Amino acid sequence: MTTKKLSYDRDITALLVIDPYNDFISEGGKIWDRLKAVAEANQCVPNMSQVLNAARQAGLRVFYALHHRYRPGDYENWKYIAPIQKAAWKRKSFEYGTWGGEIRTEFAPKAGEIVATEHWCSSGFANTDLDQQLKVHGIHQLIVIGLIAHTCIEATVRFAAELGYEVTVVKDATASYSDEQMHAALEINMPNYANAIVTTAEIIDSISYR
């Protein structure tokens, strides 16, 4: 999608890590088996780790957008519930107080990194304080990694564009349930909203300030 080296101003750039839960990206997680083929093919988890470490070394701020962790009673009295929320309710995805609802160890936030309030559906911005947190820290450029490409990543990127952020998506630091869903998200839908869609190697080269 890009033909020249990207440029990032560390004062206004942040890494946004979306949903690095054990249920998504760890063996034994409730959703891992559905993601495993795509995630292992593109080395999603190691790439996420590389980008996170590179961002920290470059002095970029790190923000986390995390999906709501299921608690009993969450949805029982809702009159309107999206299909994706029904699925999370059925599976008890990211259940609060369980291993699956914990952030995978190597992605745990460090002191000073910002964890936004949890989102209930797919966008990290909808009904959370993510936009406020980014704005008060002076952030305009976002580098996005995490799960899942065709749901939370795409929804968050779309919302970010609506709010005026300049967004880069790291295409091999995300995954979906199938190659078709990856194609739809990364090659058809998100190019309408993301300023750049790049590889892990490309983003690390761009933010490795010398």
Summary of the structure (lengths in Angstrom):
residues: 210
radius of gyration: 16.1
end to end distance: 24.9
largest distance: 54.6
contacts: 678
relative contact order: 0.21
helix: 41%
strand: 18%
